[in-house]
Amino acid sequence: MLGATWDAARVRAELRRYQPAGERRQPGRPRYGDMLSPREAEVAELAAAGMSNREIATTLHLSPRTVEQHVARALQKTGVHSRQQLAQALEAASG
């Protein structure tokens, strides 16, 4: 930034200070509660389509473990126990 890093940070802080409270986003990661996050929904769609965790990981440039966690949360949030049931739940939710 041509040596203007400190100035840019100062301006961002000033802008945040004067932003109306209703428009401020809560600090930290957004919480989705019982709803699927955008990434969980993306992974769930691919899992419901029959892709393996490894295939999903390669497609989305994630680790297989991360995909495993997203699939587990998607199953939990939708209240189903298999990928086949997940596909049915996603279809019912979108249709």
Backbone as numpy.savetxt, mean C-alpha at the origin, in Angstrom:
# Nx Ny Nz CAx CAy CAz Cx Cy Cz
20.90 20.24 -5.56 20.08 21.43 -5.56 20.94 22.68 -5.56
22.10 22.59 -6.12 22.98 23.75 -6.21 23.30 24.36 -4.86
23.39 23.53 -3.83 23.75 24.01 -2.51 22.62 24.67 -1.75
21.40 24.52 -2.21 20.26 25.19 -1.59 19.44 24.23 -0.73
20.03 23.16 -0.28 19.30 22.16 0.50 18.72 22.77 1.77
19.52 23.54 2.48 19.04 24.14 3.73 17.89 25.10 3.45
18.03 25.91 2.41 16.97 26.87 2.06 15.68 26.14 1.69
15.78 25.06 0.93 14.59 24.30 0.53 13.90 23.71 1.76
14.67 23.18 2.69 14.09 22.62 3.92 13.41 23.70 4.75
14.02 24.87 4.83 13.43 25.98 5.58 12.12 26.42 4.96
12.07 26.52 3.65 10.84 26.93 2.96 9.74 25.89 3.15
10.08 24.59 3.05 9.09 23.53 3.28 8.52 23.63 4.69
9.38 23.88 5.67 8.92 23.99 7.06 7.98 25.19 7.21
8.31 26.31 6.58 7.45 27.49 6.64 6.10 27.21 5.99
6.11 26.55 4.85 4.85 26.22 4.18 3.98 25.32 5.05
4.60 24.33 5.68 3.84 23.43 6.57 3.24 24.20 7.73
3.98 25.15 8.25 3.52 25.91 9.41 2.28 26.73 9.09
2.18 27.23 7.87 1.05 28.08 7.50 -0.07 27.34 6.77
0.09 26.05 6.58 -0.95 25.27 5.92 -2.13 25.08 6.87
-3.36 25.25 6.40 -4.52 25.06 7.29 -4.53 23.65 7.89
-4.96 23.56 9.15 -4.93 22.28 9.87 -5.74 21.20 9.17
-6.86 21.56 8.55 -7.70 20.57 7.89 -7.03 19.91 6.70
-6.05 20.58 6.12 -5.39 20.05 4.93 -4.13 19.25 5.26
-3.72 19.26 6.51 -2.50 18.56 6.88 -2.74 17.06 6.94
-1.76 16.32 6.49 -1.80 14.86 6.56 -1.18 14.44 7.88
-1.72 13.40 8.48 -1.16 12.88 9.72 0.27 12.43 9.47
1.17 12.64 10.43 2.55 12.19 10.24 2.63 10.67 10.19
3.65 10.18 9.52 3.85 8.73 9.43 3.10 8.14 8.26
3.05 6.82 8.24 2.37 6.10 7.15 0.87 6.20 7.30
0.17 6.28 6.17 -1.29 6.30 6.26 -1.82 4.95 6.75
-2.90 4.97 7.49 -3.52 3.76 8.00 -4.77 3.46 7.20
-4.94 2.21 6.82 -6.07 1.83 6.00 -7.10 1.03 6.78
-6.80 0.71 8.06 -7.75 -0.04 8.87 -8.08 -1.38 8.25
-9.38 -1.64 8.06 -9.82 -2.91 7.49 -9.81 -2.91 5.97
-9.49 -1.77 5.38 -9.42 -1.68 3.91 -8.03 -2.09 3.44
-7.96 -2.63 2.23 -6.66 -2.97 1.66 -5.94 -1.69 1.25
-4.64 -1.65 1.55 -3.84 -0.53 1.06 -3.70 -0.69 -0.45
-3.29 0.36 -1.14 -3.11 0.22 -2.59 -2.14 -0.91 -2.96
-1.06 -1.07 -2.23 -0.10 -2.14 -2.53 -0.68 -3.51 -2.21
-1.39 -3.63 -1.08 -2.03 -4.90 -0.74 -3.05 -5.29 -1.80
-3.80 -4.32 -2.29 -4.79 -4.60 -3.34 -4.11 -5.06 -4.62
-3.01 -4.42 -4.96 -2.26 -4.80 -6.16 -1.73 -6.22 -6.04
-1.14 -6.54 -4.91 -0.61 -7.89 -4.68 -1.75 -8.91 -4.63
-2.86 -8.56 -3.99 -4.01 -9.46 -3.90 -4.57 -9.78 -5.28
-4.63 -8.79 -6.15 -5.13 -9.02 -7.52 -4.25 -10.03 -8.25
-2.95 -9.87 -8.12 -2.03 -10.79 -8.79 -2.09 -12.19 -8.18
-2.22 -12.25 -6.86 -2.34 -13.55 -6.19 -3.64 -14.23 -6.59
-4.72 -13.45 -6.68 -6.01 -14.01 -7.08 -5.99 -14.49 -8.53
-5.13 -13.88 -9.34 -5.00 -14.29 -10.74 -4.19 -15.57 -10.90
-3.64 -16.07 -9.79 -2.93 -17.35 -9.83 -1.42 -17.24 -9.83
-0.89 -16.04 -9.66 0.57 -15.90 -9.64 1.12 -16.34 -8.29
2.32 -16.91 -8.30 2.98 -17.30 -7.05 3.61 -16.07 -6.41
3.98 -16.21 -5.14 4.64 -15.09 -4.45 5.91 -14.67 -5.17
6.66 -15.64 -5.63 7.91 -15.34 -6.33 7.64 -14.58 -7.64
6.60 -15.00 -8.37 6.25 -14.31 -9.62 5.78 -12.88 -9.34
4.98 -12.70 -8.30 4.51 -11.37 -7.92 5.69 -10.50 -7.53
6.60 -11.08 -6.74 7.78 -10.34 -6.30 8.61 -9.86 -7.49
8.79 -10.72 -8.46 9.55 -10.35 -9.65 8.83 -9.27 -10.44
7.53 -9.41 -10.59 6.73 -8.44 -11.36 6.75 -7.06 -10.72
6.61 -7.01 -9.39 6.51 -5.72 -8.68 7.84 -5.25 -8.09
8.91 -5.99 -8.33 10.24 -5.64 -7.81 10.21 -5.56 -6.28
9.64 -6.58 -5.65 9.59 -6.70 -4.20 10.28 -7.99 -3.80
10.52 -8.16 -2.50 11.05 -9.43 -2.04 9.88 -10.41 -1.88
10.13 -11.70 -2.04 9.06 -12.69 -1.84 8.47 -12.61 -0.43
9.28 -12.28 0.55 8.79 -12.15 1.93 7.80 -10.98 2.07
8.09 -9.88 1.41 7.18 -8.74 1.44 5.86 -9.12 0.80
5.93 -9.83 -0.33 4.71 -10.28 -1.00 3.93 -11.21 -0.09
4.63 -12.11 0.59 3.98 -13.04 1.52 3.22 -12.27 2.60
3.82 -11.21 3.13 3.17 -10.40 4.16 1.95 -9.67 3.60
2.05 -9.13 2.39 0.92 -8.45 1.77 -0.24 -9.42 1.52
0.08 -10.62 1.05 -0.97 -11.62 0.80 -1.63 -12.00 2.12
-0.83 -12.21 3.15 -1.39 -12.58 4.46 -2.32 -11.49 4.99
-1.91 -10.23 4.86 -2.78 -9.14 5.33 -4.05 -9.03 4.49
-3.92 -9.25 3.19 -5.10 -9.20 2.32 -6.09 -10.32 2.68
-5.57 -11.50 2.95 -6.43 -12.61 3.37 -7.13 -12.28 4.68
-6.37 -11.73 5.62 -6.92 -11.38 6.93 -7.99 -10.29 6.81
-7.69 -9.25 6.05 -8.62 -8.13 5.93 -9.90 -8.51 5.19
-9.80 -9.42 4.25 -11.00 -9.84 3.51 -11.72 -10.99 4.20
-11.08 -11.59 5.21 -11.72 -12.65 5.98 -11.81 -13.98 5.25
-10.87 -14.23 4.34 -10.87 -15.49 3.60 -9.62 -16.28 3.95
-9.58 -17.54 3.49 -8.48 -18.41 3.89 -7.67 -18.96 2.72
-8.04 -18.62 1.49 -7.28 -19.13 0.35 -7.25 -18.08 -0.76
-6.37 -18.29 -1.70 -6.26 -17.37 -2.83 -7.51 -17.44 -3.71
-8.08 -18.62 -3.81 -9.31 -18.78 -4.60 -10.45 -17.97 -3.96
-10.57 -18.06 -2.65 -11.59 -17.26 -1.95 -11.27 -15.77 -2.06
-9.98 -15.45 -2.07 -9.56 -14.06 -2.22 -10.04 -13.51 -3.57
-9.89 -14.31 -4.61 -10.35 -13.90 -5.95 -11.85 -13.63 -5.93
-12.61 -14.48 -5.27 -14.07 -14.30 -5.17 -14.40 -13.04 -4.37
-13.69 -12.81 -3.29 -13.93 -11.63 -2.45 -13.61 -10.35 -3.20
-12.53 -10.34 -3.96 -12.16 -9.15 -4.73 -13.16 -8.89 -5.84
-13.63 -9.95 -6.45 -14.63 -9.82 -7.52 -15.93 -9.27 -6.97
-16.34 -9.77 -5.80 -17.58 -9.29 -5.17 -17.45 -7.83 -4.75
-16.27 -7.44 -4.28 -16.06 -6.07 -3.82 -16.05 -5.08 -4.99
-15.55 -5.50 -6.13 -15.47 -4.59 -7.28 -16.74 -4.60 -8.12
-17.55 -5.62 -7.97 -18.74 -5.72 -8.83 -19.97 -5.36 -8.19
